[in-house]
């Protein structure tokens, strides 16, 4: 398989810049539209335990959706960099009073508390951030491979929580250059629509 890393890095920089160029008003409108998508999504409505993320680097902000999920009595979890297994994530319960810290990437995450950790196999859905996606569900992340590792068991064996990508509409591209470790997503929600791939 040819090395797609230079092409992927160029695409990553392009779409990150496109995403960061959205105005604050556009970001806020997109975040509210995401709440509307959640309110009509069967998988979200049926789920009890949902992993999300806190927006960084211009990502689609799920915080208003998180507040709506809390109002529906659903449990929300956030990814935390695994302290002992590099390249892997833990998922901790997130509430309005969760003590927070910043990881080595500067991203807010709950302070590590083993009592708040849930095995990711116990989650119903994992909503993943992404940099770019195409019309077949291929996802380009930030390059760390954290979500690809998290979702590998689901991708290979159909075990564990179903992934759901979240992105701005401007993050769609014609084609995402693929590597063998990439996990394509069965669904991606953007402010304007829900894409179904599988």
C-alpha positions in Angstrom: 0.0 0.0 0.0 1.5 3.4 -0.9 2.4 5.8 1.8 -0.4 8.3 2.1 1.0 10.2 5.0 2.1 13.3 3.2 -1.3 13.5 1.4 -3.1 13.0 4.7 -1.1 15.6 6.5 -1.8 18.2 3.7 -5.5 17.4 3.9 -5.4 17.6 7.7 -3.9 21.1 7.6 -6.3 22.3 4.9 -9.5 21.1 6.7 -8.3 22.2 10.1 -7.8 25.7 8.7 -11.2 25.6 7.0 -12.8 24.5 10.3 -11.0 27.2 12.4 -12.1 29.9 9.9 -15.8 29.5 10.9 -17.0 32.5 12.9 -18.2 32.2 16.5 -21.7 32.7 15.3 -21.4 29.9 12.7 -19.9 27.7 15.4 -22.8 28.4 17.8 -25.4 27.9 15.1 -23.8 24.5 14.2 -23.7 23.4 17.9 -27.5 24.2 18.2 -28.2 22.3 14.9 -26.4 19.3 16.4 -28.8 19.3 19.3 -31.7 19.1 16.8 -30.0 16.2 15.0 -29.6 14.4 18.4 -33.2 14.9 19.2 -34.3 13.0 16.1 -31.6 10.4 16.0 -32.9 6.9 16.9 -29.5 5.7 18.1 -29.0 8.7 20.4 -32.6 8.4 21.7 -32.2 4.7 22.5 -28.7 5.0 24.1 -28.2 5.3 27.9 -24.4 5.8 28.0 -22.8 8.0 25.3 -19.2 9.1 24.9 -18.6 12.5 23.4 -15.7 15.0 23.5 -15.1 18.6 24.3 -14.4 20.8 21.2 -10.9 21.8 20.4 -9.2 23.3 17.3 -12.5 24.4 15.7 -14.3 21.1 16.1 -18.1 20.9 16.1 -19.0 21.8 19.7 -21.2 19.1 21.3 -21.5 20.9 24.6 -25.1 22.1 24.0 -26.0 18.5 23.0 -24.3 17.2 26.2 -26.6 19.5 28.2 -29.6 18.2 26.4 -28.4 14.6 27.0 -28.1 15.3 30.7 -31.7 16.7 30.7 -32.8 13.4 29.2 -31.2 11.5 32.1 -28.5 10.0 29.9 -24.9 9.3 31.1 -22.2 11.2 29.3 -18.6 10.1 29.1 -15.4 11.8 27.9 -12.2 10.4 26.6 -9.1 10.6 28.8 -5.6 9.8 27.6 -4.7 6.4 29.2 -2.0 7.0 31.8 -0.3 3.6 31.4 -1.0 2.5 27.9 0.2 5.1 25.4 -2.0 5.7 22.4 -5.1 4.5 24.1 -8.2 6.1 25.7 -10.1 5.7 28.9 -13.7 6.9 29.2 -14.8 8.7 32.3 -18.2 9.8 33.4 -18.7 13.5 32.8 -21.1 15.7 34.9 -21.6 19.4 35.4 -19.4 19.1 38.5 -16.6 16.9 37.2 -13.2 18.2 38.2 -11.3 18.9 34.9 -7.7 19.1 33.8 -5.9 19.6 30.5 -4.0 16.7 28.8 -0.7 17.0 27.0 -2.5 18.2 23.9 -4.1 21.0 25.8 -7.6 19.4 25.6 -9.9 19.5 28.6 -10.6 16.1 30.2 -12.0 14.9 33.5 -9.4 14.3 36.2 -8.6 10.6 36.4 -10.8 8.9 39.0 -11.0 5.2 38.7 -14.5 5.3 40.2 -15.7 7.2 37.1 -14.1 5.0 34.5 -16.4 2.8 32.4 -15.0 0.0 30.2 -15.7 1.2 26.6 -17.5 -2.0 25.9 -20.2 -0.8 28.4 -20.9 2.3 26.3 -23.8 2.4 23.8 -22.3 5.0 21.4 -19.0 6.7 20.9 -19.3 10.0 19.2 -15.9 10.7 17.6 -14.4 14.0 16.5 -12.7 14.0 13.1 -10.8 16.3 10.8 -12.3 15.2 7.4 -14.7 12.6 6.0 -15.9 11.5 2.6 -19.2 10.3 1.2 -18.3 6.6 2.0 -17.7 7.2 5.7 -13.9 7.2 5.7 -12.6 9.3 8.6 -9.4 11.3 8.9 -8.5 12.0 12.5 -5.7 14.2 14.0 -3.2 11.5 13.5 -2.8 9.9 16.9 -4.8 6.8 16.1 -6.6 6.9 19.5 -10.1 6.3 18.1 -8.9 3.8 15.5 -7.5 1.7 18.4 -10.6 2.2 20.5 -12.9 1.1 17.7 -10.8 -1.7 16.3 -12.8 -4.4 18.1 -16.1 -3.0 16.8 -14.6 -2.7 13.3 -13.1 -6.3 13.2 -15.7 -8.2 15.2 -18.8 -6.1 15.6 -18.2 -5.9 19.4 -18.5 -2.8 21.6 -20.2 0.5 21.1 -21.2 1.8 17.7 -19.3 4.8 16.5 -20.9 8.0 15.3 -18.8 10.8 13.8 -19.5 14.5 14.4 -18.3 17.1 12.0 -19.0 20.4 10.4 -20.4 20.2 6.8 -17.2 22.0 5.6 -15.2 19.0 6.7 -16.5 16.8 3.9 -13.9 16.1 1.1 -14.0 14.1 -2.1 -11.9 11.3 -0.8 -9.9 10.5 2.4 -6.6 8.8 1.7 -6.9 5.4 3.5 -4.4 3.5 5.6 -5.0 -0.1 6.7 -5.6 0.8 10.4 -8.3 3.3 9.6 -11.8 2.5 10.9 -14.6 3.8 8.6 -17.7 5.1 10.3 -21.2 3.8 9.8 -22.8 7.2 10.5 -21.6 10.8 10.6 -23.8 13.7 11.8 -23.2 17.2 10.5 -25.3 20.3 11.3 -27.3 19.9 8.1 -27.8 16.1 7.9 -27.1 12.6 9.1 -25.0 10.4 6.8 -25.6 6.7 6.9 -22.9 4.5 5.4 -23.7 1.0 6.9 
